Amino acid sequence: MNYILAVFKSRFATLNFANLLKDNNIPVAIINTPAQITRACGISVKFLGDYLPKVQSLFLRRPNNFDGFYSVVKTNGREQYFKI
């Protein structure tokens, strides 16, 4: 199953965004940011790709420390990351 990462440059912004999504009944997980995405603070918000339109509508104003959304695709047991 493919998923999306919301990547921020600060832990504070990451945790605030995770709480915003939880408050809107979107299941999330806080995970370590993959090493391939190096511009981040070290943790990211993980959610299923099906929720992306709702997440984007909640995220109207992107703070300066937002790095982007990344689609994570598993192929043959290997993950690939694509900036959305």
Rosetta blueprint (number, residue, H / E / L):
1 M L
2 N L
3 Y E
4 I E
5 L E
6 A E
7 V E
8 F E
9 K L
10 S L
11 R H
12 F H
13 A H
14 T H
15 L H
16 N H
17 F H
18 A H
19 N H
20 L H
21 L H
22 K H
23 D H
24 N L
25 N L
26 I L
27 P L
28 V L
29 A E
30 I E
31 I E
32 N E
33 T L
34 P L
35 A L
36 Q L
37 I L
38 T L
39 R L
40 A L
41 C L
42 G L
43 I E
44 S E
45 V E
46 K E
47 F E
48 L E
49 G H
50 D H
51 Y H
52 L H
53 P H
54 K H
55 V H
56 Q H
57 S H
58 L H
59 F L
60 L L
61 R L
62 R L
63 P L
64 N L
65 N L
66 F E
67 D E
68 G E
69 F E
70 Y E
71 S E
72 V E
73 V E
74 K E
75 T E
76 N L
77 G L
78 R E
79 E E
80 Q E
81 Y E
82 F E
83 K E
84 I L
